[in-house]
Amino acid sequence: MKLYSTNNKDLRVSFQDAVFHSLPQDKGLYMPEQIPTLDPAFIRNIQQYSLQEIAFHVAHAVIGDAIPAVDLKVIIADAINFDAPVKFLDAEQAVLELFHGPSYAFKDFGARFMSRVMGYFSKQGDQLLDVLVATSGDTGGAVALGFLGVEGTRVTILYPKGKVSKVQEEQLTTNGQNIRALEVDGTFDDCQALVKRAFNDEELNSSLRLTSANSINIARLIPQTFYYFWAYAQLKSQGADQVVFTVPSGNFGNIGAGLLAYKMGLPVKHFVAGTNVNDTVPRFLQDGQYVPKPSVQTLANAMDVGDPSNWVRIQDLFDQDVDAIRAVVSSYTYNDEETKQGMEELFERYHYVACPHTAIAYLAAKQYRKEHDGNYASVFLSTAHPCKFPDAISAEAFQAIQLPEGASALAEKERLVTEIEVDYEAFKAYLLANK
């Protein structure tokens, strides 16, 4: 398997190089040289396979001989050891629950797979692998738990002060061991900018073996395709064949993985991106002008991204053709008040408790159905367990939540965190002083 940079298609690196050097020096993002088309017979009979079997089939098609099949099966069995069920709310509408992993968020798929791939490629005795990650909420917890105790690795997580939920912060700051948390007095975009600058700092990279665990890393993107194929398999087993996926979108890695699955042959009728008021992509789809803006804090904090990194991958998938993207992707934007109404409606109508991100996906799916009626299953993605957002959910709905195992114990753990300003030189000095 070879990959190129979205800024230089003549560049070619191995899968291993792309995993460890997640951001090319030209500041593009890595993409597979060739996107494989899966055997139509596999798609027709996909309901006969388990999640782990589907994951192996998809990963092996993309990665090729970069990891031998026998080793890849072991990695997947260890990483993807939880379910992602599709649950119908009514005859036409279903929710794909992606919060059944250890950090209660969809990012467990990418983080656990990536950590095990990095562990596989890392040889004992090599220089310590320093993983840098910026988080707007859920990525950090998933990465922390994915890498916790993994030999030869150290993780540094940057998160914006006061802009993550209490449970999210506890998952970031109570691990210890090889996990370090930095509370940045700024926004997620500030955190992401610090991480990106570190990867392009020659002096820093000569002292530390840096890599990323954000969705810019190709080893995060690939495993996120798994649950789209698995959702389709579940739908087929229940008699549905046409599907529209609605995805709560911030950094656009989640829907980017869905579009990669689509390009591999997954028969999806349409994709809908639901966003909060950080609406850079919806505005682009309207007028064709990509104009990032500073991120705004919302109830759906994991989507508070003003300049989505993964959008360049989506543009690359469609050869920079805006009309081609519009033919496959629609997008709708919702403010906090509308998000609250979405959560209330889900609880009152279906007795379903949803996090703010899931509520935005529900509202976008509902709006798309209103504008595009037809015979298809509308599946919106639930990306995080509602227990992580007690301040955003009504008291009545929150009382109905069944807490995941271990959630109540988080508050009792010691908080281990270092506070920093939005100052690259100070961040660099911290990394060099604590190597």
TACOR-V240832 format. One record per pair of residues at least 4 apart in sequence whose C-alpha atoms are under 8 Angstrom apart, sorted by the first residue. I is the first residue (numbers start at 1). J is the second residue. Records with the same first field share a line. If there is no record, write none. Layout:
I: J  J
This chain:
1: 14  15  32  33  62  63  64  65  66
2: 12  13  14  15  32  33
3: 11  12  13  14  15  18  30  31  32  33
4: 8  9  10  11  12  13  29  30  31  32  33
5: 9  11  12  24  26  28  29  30  31
6: 28  29  30  31  312  313  316
7: 26  27  28  29
8: 26  28
12: 33
13: 17  18
14: 18  66
15: 19  63  66
16: 20  66  121
17: 21  22
18: 22  23  30  217  218
19: 118  211  217  218  219
20: 118  210  211  212
21: 210  211  212
22: 29  30  211  212  216  217  218
23: 27  28  29  30  196  199  212  216  217
24: 28  29  30
25: 200
27: 200
29: 216  217  312  313
30: 217  218
31: 218  313
32: 62
35: 62  263  264
36: 61  62  264
37: 263  264  265
38: 42  43  58  61  264  265
39: 43
40: 44  265
41: 45
42: 46
43: 265  266
45: 49
46: 54  232  233
47: 232  233  234  236  237
48: 233
49: 53  54  233
50: 54  230
51: 55  83  226  227  230
52: 56  76  77  80
53: 57
54: 58  226  229  230
55: 59  76  223  226
56: 60  72  73  76
57: 61
58: 62  225  226
59: 63  64  222  223
60: 64  65  69  72
62: 222
63: 67
65: 69
67: 71  72
68: 72
69: 73
70: 74
71: 75
72: 76
73: 77
74: 78
75: 79  113  116  117
76: 80  81  113
77: 81
79: 109  112  113  116
80: 109  112  113
82: 100  101
83: 98  100  101
84: 96  97  98  99  100  227  230  231
85: 96  97  98  231  234
86: 94  95  96  97  231  234  235
87: 94  95  96  97
88: 92  93  94  95
89: 93  94  95  350
90: 94
92: 376  377  378
93: 377  378  379  380
94: 377  378  379  380
95: 379  380  381  382
96: 231  379  380  381  382
97: 381  382  383
98: 104  105  106  381  382  383  384
99: 103  104  105  106  382  383  384  385
100: 104  105  385
101: 105  106  108  109
102: 108  142  145
103: 108  138  141  142  145  171
104: 108  384  385  404
105: 138  142  383  384  385
106: 110  383  384
107: 111  138  139  142  143
108: 112  142  143  146
109: 113  220  223  224
110: 114  219  220  221  222  223  224
111: 115  139  142  143  146  147  213  220
112: 116  142  143  146  147
113: 117  219  220  223
114: 118  213  219  220
115: 119  143  146  147  150
116: 120
117: 121  219
118: 122
119: 123  150  151  152
122: 126  152
124: 152
125: 152
126: 152
127: 152  209
128: 152  153  154  208  209
129: 152  153  154  208  209  210  211
130: 153  154  155  156  208  209  210  211
131: 153  154  155  156  210  211  212  213
132: 155  156  157  158  195  210  211  212  213  214
133: 140  155  156  157  158  192  195  212  213  214
134: 139  140  157  158  159  188  191  192  195  214
135: 139  140  157  158  159  160  188  191  192  214  302
136: 140  159  160  163  164  188  301  302  303  304
137: 141  159  163  164  165  168  169  301  302
138: 142  168  302  384
139: 143  214
140: 144  157  158  159  171  172
141: 145  168  171  172
142: 146
143: 147  213
144: 148  155  171  172  175  179
147: 153  154  155  179
148: 175  177  178  179
149: 177  178
150: 178
153: 178
154: 178  179  180
155: 178  179  180
156: 179  180  181  182
157: 172  179  180  181  182
158: 181  182  183  184  191
159: 164  181  182  183  184  187  188  191
160: 164  183  184  185  186  187  188  191
161: 183  184  185  186  187
163: 187  297  301
164: 168  169  301  302
165: 169  388  389
166: 170  388  389
167: 171  387  388  389  410  411
168: 172  388
169: 173
170: 174  410  411  415
171: 175  410
172: 181
173: 180  181  415  416  417
174: 410  413  414  415  416
175: 179  416
176: 180  416
180: 416  417
181: 416  417  418
182: 417  418  419  420
183: 417  418  419  420
184: 191  419  420  421  422
185: 419  420  421  422
186: 190  191  421  422
187: 191  295
188: 192  295  304  305
189: 193  294  295  305  306  307
190: 194  422
191: 195  422
192: 196
193: 197
194: 198  422  423  424  427
195: 199
196: 200
197: 201  424
198: 204  205  428
199: 204  205  210  211
200: 205
201: 205
202: 206
203: 207
204: 208  428  432
205: 209  210
207: 432
208: 435
212: 216  217
213: 217  220
214: 220
215: 220  221  251  253  310
216: 220  221  253  309  310
217: 221
218: 222
219: 223
220: 224
221: 225  253  254  256  257
222: 226  257
223: 227
224: 228  254  257  258
225: 229  257  258  260  261
226: 230
227: 231
228: 232  258  261
229: 233  261  266
230: 234
231: 235
232: 236  241  243
233: 237
234: 238
235: 239  240  241
236: 240  241
240: 376  377
241: 376  377
242: 267  268  269  375  376  377
243: 267  268  269  270  376  377  378  379
244: 268  269  270  271  272  376  377  378  379
245: 268  270  271  272  365  378  379  380  381
246: 271  272  273  274  361  362  364  365  378  379  380  381
247: 254  255  271  272  273  274  361  380  381
248: 273  274  275  303  357  358  360  361  381  383
249: 253  254  255  273  274  275  303
250: 275  278  302  303  304  305  308
251: 303  305  307  308  309  310  311
252: 256  308  309  310  311
253: 257  309  310  311
254: 258
255: 259  271  273
256: 260  310  311  313  314
257: 261
258: 262
259: 263  314  317
260: 264  317
261: 265  266
262: 266  267  268
263: 317
269: 328
270: 328  329  330
271: 328  329  330
272: 329  330  331  332  364  365  368
273: 329  330  331  332  361  364
274: 331  332  333  334  360  361  363  364
275: 279  282  303  331  332  333  334  360  361
276: 298  300  303  304  333  334  335  336  360
277: 296  298  333  334  335
278: 293  295  296  303  304  305  306
279: 283  306  333
280: 284  290  291  292  293  306  307  308
281: 285  290  311  331
282: 286  330  331  332  333
283: 287  288  289  290
284: 288  289  290  291
285: 289  322  326  330  331
288: 322
292: 306  307
293: 306  307
294: 305  306  307
295: 304  305  306  307
296: 304  305  306
297: 301  304
298: 304  335  336
299: 336  339  356  392
300: 304  355  356  357
302: 357
303: 357
310: 314
311: 315
312: 316
313: 317
314: 318
315: 319  320  321  322  325
316: 320
318: 322  324  325
321: 325
322: 326
323: 327
324: 328
325: 329
326: 330
331: 364
332: 364
333: 364
334: 338  339  360
335: 339
336: 340
337: 341
338: 342
339: 343  356  359  360  363
340: 344  356  359  392  393
341: 345
342: 346  359  360  362  363
343: 347  353  354  355  356  359  393
344: 348  394
345: 349  350
346: 350  351  352  353  354  359
347: 351  352  353  354  397
348: 352
353: 386  397  398  400  401
354: 358  359  382  385  386
355: 359  382  384  385  386  387  388  389  392  393
356: 360  389  392
357: 361  382  383  384
358: 362  380  381  382  383  384
359: 363
360: 364
361: 365  380  381  382
362: 366  380
363: 367
364: 368
365: 369  378  379  380
366: 370
367: 371
368: 372
369: 373  374  378
384: 388
386: 390  393  398  401
387: 398  401  403
389: 393
390: 394  398
393: 397  398
394: 398
395: 399
396: 400
397: 401
403: 407  408
406: 410
409: 413
420: 426  427
421: 426
423: 427
424: 428
425: 429
426: 430
427: 431
428: 432
429: 433
430: 434
431: 435
